[in-house]
Amino acid sequence: MKKITIAIDGYSSCGKSTMAKDLAREIGYIYIDSGAMYRAVTLYCLDNGLFTDSGIREEELRNSLPDIRISFRLNPETQRPVTLLNGEEVEERIRTMEVSSHVSPVAALGFVREALVKQQQEMGRQKGIVMDGRDIGTVVFPDAELKIFVTASADIRARRRYDELKAKGRPASYDEILKNVEERDYIDQNREVGPLRKAEDAILLDNSHMTIAEQKQWLAEQFQKATNG
């Protein structure tokens, strides 16, 4: 069976990463979390005081990019990839609301996207990968053999995020999360570089009312069509 590139794009808190991770594990592909890469850069900015009341210290961030090394490794217990920032595991830290509320302005910076897109394209050169994000099917891998665009209503996505944080014992406010989801949607769709949009040849998946099992089955069917066609 030929190896292909699978691009999964969509709105925040749609469950893209979970879907992509599960699919990659089941078909033996490499999973790359592009969103985690932008979150890692955001965490670097927070840790190094690059956010100000008026925005981001862009010149400092630009100069720091060569020193920001993002990599992934497999957690032997969960068999899921975790994110490393300059060799330090930061998987939990990049999933906090603090990072979530700062990531969109960082991801909107053209020089940040250019640097990370180059890394992502290099990672995917050999095919056999699943990558999810905002512009994977439109910018990073426009020639991907299978493109999925995932959507769900904002209130359902906020509820999922709220339930996820509560399950991990973290403080969470549904109203704050919903506001963050809506703000990220606006920024992601209206940024100048790599805005969130459905590629013309992407298959739309609205998972508002789908179970995890139903999503898995649907994805498996799309994969079979793409590899056997």
GROMACS elastic network, one bead per residue, 0.5 to 0.9 nm:
[ bonds ]
;  ai    aj funct       b0    kb
    1   227     6  0.67349   500
    1   228     6  0.75866   500
    2   128     6  0.86935   500
    2   227     6  0.63685   500
    2   228     6  0.83957   500
    3    29     6  0.86171   500
    3   126     6  0.87911   500
    3   127     6  0.59734   500
    3   129     6  0.83022   500
    3   227     6  0.75180   500
    4   127     6  0.53644   500
    4   128     6  0.52573   500
    4   129     6  0.71104   500
    4   130     6  0.88033   500
    4   144     6  0.72327   500
    4   145     6  0.59996   500
    4   146     6  0.75938   500
    4   226     6  0.82413   500
    4   227     6  0.72801   500
    5   124     6  0.74976   500
    5   126     6  0.89200   500
    5   127     6  0.52668   500
    5   128     6  0.57578   500
    5   129     6  0.53364   500
    5   130     6  0.62838   500
    5   131     6  0.80767   500
    5   141     6  0.78776   500
    5   143     6  0.83457   500
    5   144     6  0.50309   500
    5   145     6  0.57986   500
    5   146     6  0.65954   500
    5   147     6  0.85565   500
    6    20     6  0.88351   500
    6   127     6  0.87112   500
    6   128     6  0.79824   500
    6   129     6  0.62782   500
    6   131     6  0.63785   500
    6   132     6  0.83701   500
    6   137     6  0.84564   500
    6   141     6  0.86766   500
    6   144     6  0.59834   500
    6   145     6  0.64787   500
    6   147     6  0.59460   500
    6   148     6  0.79118   500
    6   223     6  0.85131   500
    7    20     6  0.89043   500
    7   129     6  0.85599   500
    7   130     6  0.61501   500
    7   131     6  0.52888   500
    7   132     6  0.58566   500
    7   133     6  0.80477   500
    7   135     6  0.88029   500
    7   136     6  0.55844   500
    7   137     6  0.53464   500
    7   140     6  0.88196   500
    7   141     6  0.71275   500
    7   142     6  0.87901   500
    7   144     6  0.63945   500
    7   145     6  0.82540   500
    7   146     6  0.62889   500
    7   148     6  0.62536   500
    7   149     6  0.84441   500
    7   202     6  0.87947   500
    8    16     6  0.68069   500
    8    17     6  0.85786   500
    8    19     6  0.88633   500
    8    20     6  0.71978   500
    8   130     6  0.75348   500
    8   131     6  0.61873   500
    8   133     6  0.64793   500
    8   134     6  0.81353   500
    8   135     6  0.88434   500
    8   136     6  0.68717   500
    8   137     6  0.71319   500
    8   146     6  0.83764   500
    8   147     6  0.58749   500
    8   149     6  0.59035   500
    8   150     6  0.72698   500
    8   202     6  0.88066   500
    9    16     6  0.72840   500
    9   131     6  0.84780   500
    9   132     6  0.55236   500
    9   135     6  0.64372   500
    9   136     6  0.62631   500
    9   137     6  0.68336   500
    9   138     6  0.89809   500
    9   147     6  0.77245   500
    9   148     6  0.61796   500
    9   150     6  0.61419   500
    9   151     6  0.88838   500
    9   196     6  0.80068   500
    9   197     6  0.83218   500
    9   198     6  0.75911   500
    9   199     6  0.89853   500
    9   202     6  0.89302   500
   10    13     6  0.88783   500
   10    14     6  0.70418   500
   10    16     6  0.71299   500
   10   132     6  0.81747   500
   10   133     6  0.67583   500
   10   134     6  0.57950   500
   10   135     6  0.85066   500
   10   148     6  0.81216   500
   10   149     6  0.51372   500
   10   151     6  0.57838   500
   10   152     6  0.89963   500
   10   196     6  0.72694   500
   10   197     6  0.78443   500
   10   198     6  0.77607   500
   11    14     6  0.59210   500
   11    15     6  0.89925   500
   11    16     6  0.83365   500
   11   133     6  0.84649   500
   11   134     6  0.72291   500
   11   149     6  0.85537   500
   11   150     6  0.67384   500
   11   151     6  0.58797   500
   11   152     6  0.77318   500
   11   154     6  0.89777   500
   11   157     6  0.88949   500
   11   181     6  0.86549   500
   11   184     6  0.85171   500
   11   185     6  0.66424   500
   11   188     6  0.83296   500
   11   196     6  0.78155   500
   12    15     6  0.79351   500
   12    16     6  0.81336   500
   12   133     6  0.87772   500
   12   134     6  0.86012   500
   12   151     6  0.86850   500
   12   157     6  0.76272   500
   12   181     6  0.66850   500
   12   184     6  0.73327   500
   12   185     6  0.72259   500
   13    16     6  0.73966   500
   13    17     6  0.88053   500
   13   152     6  0.87544   500
   13   154     6  0.87931   500
   13   157     6  0.52913   500
   13   158     6  0.71563   500
   13   160     6  0.72439   500
   13   161     6  0.63294   500
   13   181     6  0.76941   500
   14    17     6  0.82852   500
   14   150     6  0.66608   500
   14   151     6  0.62190   500
   14   152     6  0.62669   500
   14   153     6  0.88842   500
   14   156     6  0.87416   500
   14   157     6  0.59189   500
   14   160     6  0.83532   500
   14   207     6  0.76774   500
   14   208     6  0.84076   500
   15    18     6  0.53870   500
   15    19     6  0.62118   500
   15    20     6  0.86023   500
   15   150     6  0.83981   500
   15   157     6  0.84183   500
   15   160     6  0.86331   500
   15   207     6  0.87633   500
   16    19     6  0.51749   500
   16    20     6  0.60154   500
   16    21     6  0.85131   500
   16   132     6  0.64515   500
   16   133     6  0.77786   500
   16   150     6  0.69830   500
   17    20     6  0.50479   500
   17    21     6  0.59496   500
   17    22     6  0.84568   500
   17    33     6  0.68273   500
   17    35     6  0.85439   500
   17   131     6  0.84691   500
   17   132     6  0.63435   500
   17   133     6  0.82043   500
   18    21     6  0.51937   500
   18    22     6  0.61030   500
   18    23     6  0.84961   500
   19    22     6  0.53226   500
   19    23     6  0.60944   500
   19    24     6  0.85669   500
   19   212     6  0.81958   500
   19   215     6  0.75907   500
   19   216     6  0.71015   500
   19   219     6  0.82340   500
   20    23     6  0.51485   500
   20    24     6  0.60301   500
   20    25     6  0.85570   500
   20    31     6  0.69210   500
   20    32     6  0.85967   500
   20    33     6  0.85129   500
   20   130     6  0.62074   500
   20   131     6  0.69184   500
   20   132     6  0.66410   500
   21    24     6  0.52095   500
   21    25     6  0.61932   500
   21    26     6  0.86570   500
   21    30     6  0.86546   500
   21    31     6  0.59430   500
   21    32     6  0.83381   500
   21    33     6  0.85161   500
   21    80     6  0.72436   500
   21    81     6  0.81288   500
   21   130     6  0.77969   500
   21   131     6  0.88146   500
   22    25     6  0.52299   500
   22    26     6  0.61901   500
   22    27     6  0.87360   500
   22    80     6  0.87931   500
   22   216     6  0.79393   500
   23    26     6  0.51724   500
   23    27     6  0.62009   500
   23    28     6  0.82982   500
   23    29     6  0.80116   500
   23    31     6  0.86495   500
   23   130     6  0.78488   500
   23   216     6  0.73744   500
   23   219     6  0.74785   500
   23   220     6  0.75151   500
   24    27     6  0.54129   500
   24    28     6  0.56857   500
   24    30     6  0.59799   500
   24    31     6  0.56762   500
   24   128     6  0.88008   500
   24   129     6  0.72531   500
   24   130     6  0.60269   500
   25    28     6  0.52039   500
   25    29     6  0.63685   500
   25    30     6  0.77040   500
   25    31     6  0.79032   500
   25    79     6  0.84368   500
   25    80     6  0.83588   500
   26    29     6  0.78635   500
   27   220     6  0.89708   500
   28   128     6  0.80774   500
   28   129     6  0.88878   500
   29   127     6  0.87203   500
   29   128     6  0.51000   500
   29   129     6  0.51085   500
   29   130     6  0.66155   500
   30   124     6  0.89552   500
   30   127     6  0.89217   500
   30   128     6  0.64034   500
   30   130     6  0.61675   500
   30   131     6  0.84213   500
   31    81     6  0.76503   500
   31   128     6  0.89616   500
   31   129     6  0.57790   500
   31   131     6  0.58997   500
   31   132     6  0.84563   500
   32    35     6  0.89182   500
   32    36     6  0.86892   500
   32    72     6  0.79462   500
   32    81     6  0.83435   500
   32   120     6  0.80383   500
   32   123     6  0.82036   500
   32   124     6  0.87699   500
   32   129     6  0.72960   500
   32   130     6  0.62916   500
   32   132     6  0.70552   500
   33    36     6  0.53724   500
   33    37     6  0.68722   500
   33    72     6  0.87291   500
   33    81     6  0.86350   500
   33    83     6  0.85824   500
   33   130     6  0.85480   500
   33   131     6  0.59440   500
   33   132     6  0.58547   500
   33   133     6  0.71487   500
   34    37     6  0.51573   500
   34    38     6  0.68184   500
   34    39     6  0.88220   500
   34   116     6  0.82707   500
   34   117     6  0.87626   500
   34   120     6  0.74155   500
   34   131     6  0.66777   500
   34   132     6  0.60577   500
   34   133     6  0.54602   500
   34   134     6  0.84322   500
   34   136     6  0.83946   500
   35    38     6  0.52784   500
   35    39     6  0.62018   500
   35    40     6  0.85802   500
   35   132     6  0.72934   500
   35   133     6  0.54807   500
   35   134     6  0.78938   500
   36    40     6  0.59651   500
   36    41     6  0.86478   500
   36    83     6  0.68855   500
   36    91     6  0.81363   500
   36    94     6  0.71687   500
   36    95     6  0.85194   500
   36   133     6  0.89728   500
   37    40     6  0.50613   500
   37    41     6  0.64516   500
   37    42     6  0.86865   500
   37    70     6  0.65382   500
   37    71     6  0.83417   500
   37    83     6  0.79026   500
   37    85     6  0.88351   500
   37   116     6  0.74630   500
   38    41     6  0.51587   500
   38    42     6  0.62178   500
   38    43     6  0.86603   500
   38   103     6  0.67222   500
   38   104     6  0.85489   500
   38   106     6  0.72885   500
   38   107     6  0.60468   500
   38   112     6  0.83090   500
   38   113     6  0.83936   500
   38   116     6  0.79528   500
   39    43     6  0.61155   500
   39    44     6  0.85944   500
   39    94     6  0.55882   500
   39    95     6  0.78796   500
   39    99     6  0.65236   500
   39   100     6  0.75880   500
   39   102     6  0.85825   500
   39   103     6  0.58578   500
   39   104     6  0.89826   500
   39   106     6  0.85901   500
   39   107     6  0.84908   500
   40    43     6  0.50056   500
   40    44     6  0.62412   500
   40    45     6  0.86817   500
   40    68     6  0.87440   500
   40    70     6  0.72405   500
   40    83     6  0.78968   500
   40    84     6  0.80419   500
   40    85     6  0.63554   500
   40    90     6  0.76207   500
   40    91     6  0.87318   500
   40    93     6  0.88403   500
   40    94     6  0.62035   500
   40    99     6  0.86866   500
   40   103     6  0.89647   500
   41    44     6  0.50103   500
   41    45     6  0.63260   500
   41    46     6  0.87822   500
   41    65     6  0.84224   500
   41    68     6  0.72668   500
   41    70     6  0.84078   500
   41    85     6  0.82971   500
   41   103     6  0.83136   500
   41   106     6  0.76782   500
   41   107     6  0.87730   500
   41   112     6  0.85356   500
   42    45     6  0.50177   500
   42    46     6  0.62965   500
   42    47     6  0.86447   500
   42    94     6  0.81422   500
   42    99     6  0.64405   500
   42   100     6  0.88423   500
   42   102     6  0.67062   500
   42   103     6  0.55677   500
   42   104     6  0.88950   500
   42   106     6  0.63293   500
   42   107     6  0.83769   500
   43    46     6  0.50281   500
   43    47     6  0.60606   500
   43    48     6  0.84749   500
   43    85     6  0.88757   500
   43    90     6  0.87219   500
   43    93     6  0.77500   500
   43    94     6  0.64212   500
   43    98     6  0.88860   500
   43    99     6  0.63131   500
   43   102     6  0.87741   500
   43   103     6  0.84733   500
   44    47     6  0.51355   500
   44    48     6  0.60542   500
   44    49     6  0.85287   500
   44    50     6  0.82886   500
   44    68     6  0.78290   500
   44    85     6  0.80983   500
   45    48     6  0.52109   500
   45    49     6  0.59971   500
   45    51     6  0.64990   500
   45    56     6  0.82553   500
   45    57     6  0.87709   500
   45    61     6  0.73480   500
   45   106     6  0.87723   500
   46    49     6  0.53694   500
   46    50     6  0.62079   500
   46    51     6  0.64434   500
   46    98     6  0.88936   500
   46    99     6  0.80614   500
   46   102     6  0.86278   500
   47    50     6  0.78837   500
   48    51     6  0.84183   500
   49    52     6  0.75754   500
   49    57     6  0.86203   500
   50    55     6  0.85445   500
   50    56     6  0.57150   500
   50    57     6  0.51565   500
   50    58     6  0.78951   500
   50    60     6  0.73361   500
   50    61     6  0.70959   500
   51    54     6  0.80122   500
   51    55     6  0.58621   500
   51    57     6  0.63111   500
   51   102     6  0.87881   500
   52    55     6  0.51345   500
   52    56     6  0.58946   500
   52    57     6  0.71544   500
   53    56     6  0.83898   500
   55    58     6  0.84938   500
   55   105     6  0.84010   500
   56    59     6  0.87070   500
   56    60     6  0.87961   500
   56    61     6  0.80376   500
   56   105     6  0.82006   500
   56   106     6  0.78443   500
   57    60     6  0.55503   500
   57    61     6  0.62924   500
   57    62     6  0.87347   500
   58    61     6  0.50368   500
   58    62     6  0.60067   500
   58    63     6  0.85824   500
   58   109     6  0.84691   500
   59    62     6  0.50230   500
   59    63     6  0.62204   500
   59    64     6  0.85485   500
   60    63     6  0.51676   500
   60    64     6  0.61026   500
   60    65     6  0.87637   500
   61    65     6  0.61594   500
   61   112     6  0.86093   500
   62    65     6  0.54776   500
   62    66     6  0.82623   500
   62   111     6  0.71415   500
   62   112     6  0.75866   500
   63    66     6  0.70516   500
   63    67     6  0.83597   500
   64    67     6  0.54479   500
   64    68     6  0.66369   500
   65    68     6  0.51321   500
   65    69     6  0.82217   500
   65   112     6  0.78054   500
   65   115     6  0.79812   500
   66    69     6  0.75683   500
   67    86     6  0.80313   500
   68    85     6  0.70843   500
   68    86     6  0.62990   500
   69    84     6  0.80456   500
   69    85     6  0.58518   500
   69    87     6  0.76043   500
   70    83     6  0.71922   500
   70    84     6  0.57287   500
   70    86     6  0.62505   500
   70    87     6  0.78203   500
   71    82     6  0.85233   500
   71    83     6  0.60734   500
   71    84     6  0.52082   500
   71    85     6  0.67843   500
   71    86     6  0.79384   500
   71    87     6  0.76772   500
   72    81     6  0.60558   500
   72    82     6  0.55637   500
   72    84     6  0.58392   500
   72    85     6  0.89128   500
   72    89     6  0.88572   500
   73    80     6  0.82628   500
   73    81     6  0.53018   500
   73    82     6  0.55630   500
   73    83     6  0.68453   500
   73    84     6  0.76146   500
   74    77     6  0.86894   500
   74    78     6  0.81307   500
   74    79     6  0.58235   500
   74    80     6  0.54385   500
   74    82     6  0.61397   500
   75    78     6  0.55635   500
   75    79     6  0.51360   500
   75    80     6  0.54353   500
   75    81     6  0.58611   500
   75    82     6  0.64095   500
   76    79     6  0.51866   500
   76    80     6  0.76761   500
   77    80     6  0.81226   500
   78    81     6  0.84405   500
   81    91     6  0.89922   500
   82    89     6  0.70158   500
   82    90     6  0.77101   500
   82    91     6  0.55381   500
   82    92     6  0.88981   500
   83    88     6  0.82855   500
   83    89     6  0.58266   500
   83    90     6  0.58266   500
   83    91     6  0.50904   500
   83    92     6  0.88925   500
   83    94     6  0.86092   500
   84    87     6  0.53651   500
   84    88     6  0.50433   500
   84    90     6  0.56087   500
   84    91     6  0.71644   500
   85    88     6  0.52012   500
   85    89     6  0.63878   500
   85    90     6  0.64211   500
   86    89     6  0.84920   500
   89    92     6  0.82637   500
   89    93     6  0.87929   500
   90    93     6  0.52103   500
   90    94     6  0.61176   500
   90    95     6  0.88242   500
   91    94     6  0.56293   500
   91    95     6  0.68251   500
   92    95     6  0.54855   500
   92    96     6  0.71276   500
   93    96     6  0.57326   500
   93    98     6  0.89938   500
   93    99     6  0.78280   500
   94    97     6  0.85710   500
   94    98     6  0.84798   500
   94    99     6  0.58768   500
   94   100     6  0.77897   500
   95    98     6  0.83501   500
   95    99     6  0.66728   500
   95   100     6  0.68896   500
   96    99     6  0.55002   500
   96   100     6  0.62874   500
   96   101     6  0.87705   500
   96   165     6  0.85857   500
   96   170     6  0.87157   500
   97   101     6  0.59595   500
   97   102     6  0.85977   500
   97   172     6  0.83457   500
   97   177     6  0.80093   500
   97   180     6  0.87675   500
   98   101     6  0.53832   500
   98   102     6  0.65917   500
   98   103     6  0.88184   500
   99   102     6  0.52154   500
   99   103     6  0.58813   500
  100   103     6  0.55016   500
  100   104     6  0.78015   500
  100   180     6  0.76768   500
  100   184     6  0.86988   500
  101   104     6  0.73981   500
  101   180     6  0.63076   500
  101   181     6  0.89635   500
  101   183     6  0.87864   500
  101   184     6  0.80646   500
  102   105     6  0.63539   500
  102   106     6  0.70453   500
  103   106     6  0.52786   500
  103   107     6  0.61161   500
  103   108     6  0.86558   500
  103   184     6  0.85499   500
  104   107     6  0.50191   500
  104   108     6  0.60934   500
  104   109     6  0.89747   500
  104   183     6  0.87562   500
  104   184     6  0.60962   500
  104   187     6  0.64279   500
  104   188     6  0.67214   500
  105   108     6  0.50688   500
  105   109     6  0.68210   500
  105   184     6  0.89684   500
  105   187     6  0.75191   500
  105   188     6  0.89037   500
  105   191     6  0.88272   500
  106   109     6  0.56038   500
  106   112     6  0.72874   500
  106   113     6  0.87694   500
  107   110     6  0.78615   500
  107   112     6  0.66612   500
  107   113     6  0.63577   500
  107   188     6  0.83588   500
  107   191     6  0.88839   500
  108   111     6  0.89324   500
  108   112     6  0.78097   500
  108   113     6  0.73003   500
  108   187     6  0.77300   500
  108   188     6  0.74796   500
  108   191     6  0.56773   500
  108   192     6  0.72391   500
  108   193     6  0.65271   500
  108   194     6  0.80225   500
  108   195     6  0.82821   500
  109   112     6  0.54165   500
  109   113     6  0.63796   500
  109   114     6  0.87054   500
  109   191     6  0.85039   500
  109   192     6  0.85710   500
  109   193     6  0.74264   500
  110   113     6  0.51989   500
  110   114     6  0.60483   500
  110   115     6  0.86471   500
  110   192     6  0.79219   500
  110   193     6  0.57710   500
  110   194     6  0.84485   500
  111   114     6  0.50590   500
  111   115     6  0.62179   500
  111   116     6  0.87012   500
  112   115     6  0.52965   500
  112   116     6  0.62732   500
  112   117     6  0.84987   500
  113   116     6  0.52164   500
  113   117     6  0.58012   500
  113   118     6  0.84644   500
  113   193     6  0.76360   500
  113   194     6  0.78873   500
  114   117     6  0.52668   500
  114   118     6  0.63301   500
  114   119     6  0.88729   500
  114   193     6  0.89891   500
  115   118     6  0.54316   500
  115   119     6  0.66515   500
  115   120     6  0.89512   500
  116   119     6  0.50216   500
  116   120     6  0.61441   500
  116   121     6  0.86013   500
  117   121     6  0.60442   500
  117   122     6  0.85024   500
  117   136     6  0.88323   500
  117   139     6  0.80821   500
  117   140     6  0.59488   500
  118   121     6  0.52281   500
  118   122     6  0.62339   500
  118   123     6  0.86841   500
  118   140     6  0.81686   500
  119   122     6  0.51865   500
  119   123     6  0.62793   500
  119   124     6  0.88366   500
  120   123     6  0.50298   500
  120   124     6  0.63390   500
  120   125     6  0.87996   500
  120   131     6  0.86990   500
  120   140     6  0.71066   500
  121   124     6  0.51431   500
  121   125     6  0.62081   500
  121   140     6  0.62418   500
  121   141     6  0.72518   500
  122   125     6  0.53505   500
  122   126     6  0.85170   500
  123   126     6  0.75883   500
  123   127     6  0.87556   500
  123   129     6  0.85397   500
  124   127     6  0.55178   500
  124   128     6  0.76962   500
  124   129     6  0.63047   500
  124   130     6  0.86867   500
  124   131     6  0.86064   500
  124   141     6  0.84683   500
  126   129     6  0.81436   500
  127   130     6  0.88292   500
  131   136     6  0.70980   500
  132   135     6  0.84754   500
  132   136     6  0.65527   500
  132   137     6  0.89154   500
  133   136     6  0.58843   500
  133   137     6  0.88125   500
  133   196     6  0.89473   500
  134   137     6  0.82124   500
  134   138     6  0.85982   500
  134   188     6  0.76481   500
  134   194     6  0.77812   500
  134   195     6  0.73421   500
  134   196     6  0.51830   500
  134   197     6  0.76103   500
  135   138     6  0.51783   500
  135   139     6  0.53748   500
  135   140     6  0.64468   500
  135   141     6  0.84219   500
  135   194     6  0.57666   500
  135   195     6  0.67953   500
  135   196     6  0.59466   500
  135   197     6  0.73508   500
  135   198     6  0.85814   500
  135   199     6  0.87444   500
  136   139     6  0.56458   500
  136   141     6  0.55213   500
  136   142     6  0.72568   500
  136   144     6  0.87059   500
  136   147     6  0.85446   500
  137   140     6  0.63481   500
  137   141     6  0.52078   500
  137   143     6  0.75432   500
  137   144     6  0.66079   500
  137   146     6  0.86259   500
  137   147     6  0.59793   500
  137   148     6  0.80383   500
  137   149     6  0.86186   500
  137   198     6  0.79596   500
  137   199     6  0.61345   500
  137   201     6  0.88162   500
  137   202     6  0.75184   500
  138   141     6  0.65759   500
  138   143     6  0.86181   500
  138   194     6  0.77325   500
  138   196     6  0.86820   500
  138   197     6  0.77580   500
  138   198     6  0.76241   500
  138   199     6  0.55773   500
  138   200     6  0.87324   500
  139   142     6  0.56976   500
  139   194     6  0.65254   500
  140   143     6  0.88549   500
  141   144     6  0.53168   500
  142   145     6  0.88936   500
  142   147     6  0.89091   500
  142   199     6  0.82215   500
  143   146     6  0.87347   500
  144   147     6  0.64510   500
  145   226     6  0.67030   500
  145   227     6  0.84490   500
  146   201     6  0.86109   500
  146   202     6  0.73464   500
  146   203     6  0.82456   500
  146   222     6  0.78140   500
  146   223     6  0.73374   500
  146   226     6  0.62235   500
  146   227     6  0.88763   500
  147   199     6  0.77830   500
  147   201     6  0.70040   500
  147   203     6  0.62066   500
  147   204     6  0.88596   500
  148   198     6  0.84941   500
  148   199     6  0.87206   500
  148   201     6  0.87917   500
  148   202     6  0.51449   500
  148   204     6  0.60818   500
  148   205     6  0.69690   500
  148   219     6  0.88405   500
  149   197     6  0.84934   500
  149   198     6  0.60148   500
  149   199     6  0.78480   500
  149   202     6  0.60232   500
  149   203     6  0.59546   500
  149   205     6  0.59894   500
  149   206     6  0.84054   500
  150   198     6  0.89163   500
  150   203     6  0.85091   500
  150   204     6  0.61303   500
  150   206     6  0.58724   500
  150   207     6  0.71114   500
  151   204     6  0.76790   500
  151   205     6  0.62533   500
  151   207     6  0.64693   500
  151   208     6  0.74351   500
  152   155     6  0.84972   500
  152   156     6  0.67735   500
  152   157     6  0.65240   500
  152   205     6  0.84720   500
  152   206     6  0.54046   500
  152   207     6  0.57042   500
  152   209     6  0.83689   500
  153   156     6  0.54128   500
  153   157     6  0.63131   500
  153   158     6  0.87295   500
  153   206     6  0.85788   500
  153   207     6  0.89351   500
  153   208     6  0.63403   500
  154   157     6  0.51079   500
  154   158     6  0.61007   500
  154   159     6  0.85753   500
  154   178     6  0.69120   500
  154   181     6  0.66914   500
  154   182     6  0.67575   500
  154   185     6  0.88771   500
  155   158     6  0.50771   500
  155   159     6  0.61230   500
  155   160     6  0.86477   500
  155   178     6  0.64585   500
  155   181     6  0.86738   500
  156   159     6  0.50477   500
  156   160     6  0.62182   500
  156   161     6  0.86855   500
  156   208     6  0.66325   500
  156   209     6  0.89072   500
  157   160     6  0.51317   500
  157   161     6  0.62798   500
  157   162     6  0.85927   500
  157   178     6  0.79437   500
  157   181     6  0.76520   500
  157   208     6  0.80547   500
  158   161     6  0.51307   500
  158   162     6  0.60529   500
  158   163     6  0.85860   500
  158   174     6  0.66518   500
  158   175     6  0.82974   500
  158   176     6  0.89527   500
  158   177     6  0.56777   500
  158   179     6  0.85600   500
  158   180     6  0.85354   500
  158   181     6  0.65796   500
  159   163     6  0.60903   500
  159   164     6  0.85001   500
  159   174     6  0.67487   500
  159   177     6  0.82244   500
  159   178     6  0.79179   500
  160   163     6  0.51715   500
  160   164     6  0.61031   500
  160   165     6  0.87122   500
  161   164     6  0.50400   500
  161   165     6  0.62588   500
  161   166     6  0.86335   500
  161   172     6  0.89338   500
  161   174     6  0.84243   500
  161   177     6  0.73586   500
  162   165     6  0.53150   500
  162   166     6  0.61937   500
  162   167     6  0.85601   500
  162   172     6  0.61232   500
  162   173     6  0.70175   500
  162   174     6  0.58127   500
  162   177     6  0.69460   500
  162   178     6  0.89516   500
  163   166     6  0.51456   500
  163   167     6  0.60102   500
  163   168     6  0.86742   500
  163   172     6  0.86337   500
  163   174     6  0.89757   500
  164   167     6  0.51772   500
  164   168     6  0.64887   500
  164   169     6  0.89015   500
  164   170     6  0.88541   500
  165   168     6  0.51648   500
  165   169     6  0.64282   500
  165   170     6  0.52626   500
  165   171     6  0.70441   500
  165   172     6  0.63577   500
  166   170     6  0.54452   500
  166   171     6  0.66699   500
  166   172     6  0.65128   500
  167   170     6  0.75281   500
  169   172     6  0.89522   500
  172   176     6  0.79031   500
  172   177     6  0.76290   500
  173   176     6  0.52217   500
  173   177     6  0.61720   500
  173   178     6  0.86482   500
  174   177     6  0.50846   500
  174   178     6  0.60850   500
  174   179     6  0.85891   500
  175   178     6  0.51396   500
  175   179     6  0.61936   500
  175   180     6  0.85945   500
  176   179     6  0.51875   500
  176   180     6  0.62086   500
  176   181     6  0.86959   500
  177   181     6  0.61170   500
  177   182     6  0.86578   500
  178   181     6  0.50492   500
  178   182     6  0.62328   500
  178   183     6  0.85622   500
  179   182     6  0.52557   500
  179   183     6  0.61105   500
  179   184     6  0.85649   500
  180   183     6  0.50909   500
  180   184     6  0.60244   500
  180   185     6  0.85119   500
  181   184     6  0.52017   500
  181   185     6  0.61690   500
  181   186     6  0.87735   500
  182   185     6  0.50758   500
  182   186     6  0.63794   500
  182   187     6  0.88042   500
  183   186     6  0.52225   500
  183   187     6  0.62930   500
  183   188     6  0.85273   500
  184   187     6  0.51289   500
  184   188     6  0.58169   500
  184   189     6  0.83884   500
  185   188     6  0.52072   500
  185   189     6  0.60988   500
  185   190     6  0.85181   500
  185   196     6  0.83874   500
  186   189     6  0.53548   500
  186   190     6  0.60702   500
  186   191     6  0.84767   500
  187   190     6  0.52332   500
  187   191     6  0.58012   500
  187   195     6  0.84036   500
  187   196     6  0.89272   500
  188   191     6  0.58359   500
  188   194     6  0.84951   500
  188   195     6  0.56861   500
  188   196     6  0.54038   500
  188   197     6  0.88387   500
  189   192     6  0.88606   500
  189   194     6  0.87752   500
  189   195     6  0.50216   500
  189   197     6  0.67897   500
  190   193     6  0.88231   500
  190   195     6  0.60708   500
  190   196     6  0.77713   500
  191   194     6  0.71128   500
  191   195     6  0.53259   500
  191   196     6  0.82325   500
  192   195     6  0.64133   500
  194   197     6  0.85517   500
  198   201     6  0.82001   500
  198   202     6  0.64244   500
  198   203     6  0.85867   500
  198   204     6  0.80084   500
  199   202     6  0.51319   500
  199   203     6  0.85586   500
  200   203     6  0.85754   500
  203   222     6  0.88485   500
  205   215     6  0.88057   500
  206   209     6  0.78957   500
  206   210     6  0.81499   500
  207   211     6  0.78739   500
  207   215     6  0.72801   500
  208   211     6  0.88497   500
  210   213     6  0.80564   500
  210   214     6  0.59461   500
  210   215     6  0.64164   500
  211   214     6  0.51429   500
  211   215     6  0.63149   500
  211   216     6  0.86701   500
  212   215     6  0.51344   500
  212   216     6  0.61894   500
  212   217     6  0.87125   500
  213   216     6  0.51100   500
  213   217     6  0.62727   500
  213   218     6  0.86477   500
  214   217     6  0.51936   500
  214   218     6  0.61584   500
  214   219     6  0.86238   500
  215   218     6  0.50698   500
  215   219     6  0.60896   500
  215   220     6  0.85229   500
  216   219     6  0.51658   500
  216   220     6  0.60915   500
  216   221     6  0.86429   500
  217   220     6  0.51050   500
  217   221     6  0.62823   500
  217   222     6  0.88033   500
  218   221     6  0.52297   500
  218   222     6  0.64461   500
  218   223     6  0.87947   500
  219   222     6  0.51091   500
  219   223     6  0.61841   500
  219   224     6  0.86596   500
  220   223     6  0.50801   500
  220   224     6  0.62172   500
  220   225     6  0.87148   500
  221   224     6  0.51483   500
  221   225     6  0.63053   500
  221   226     6  0.87057   500
  222   225     6  0.51521   500
  222   226     6  0.61951   500
  222   227     6  0.87134   500
  223   226     6  0.51239   500
  223   227     6  0.61681   500
  223   228     6  0.84314   500
  224   227     6  0.53342   500
  224   228     6  0.58490   500
  224   229     6  0.80603   500
  225   228     6  0.53847   500
  225   229     6  0.56061   500
  226   229     6  0.55426   500
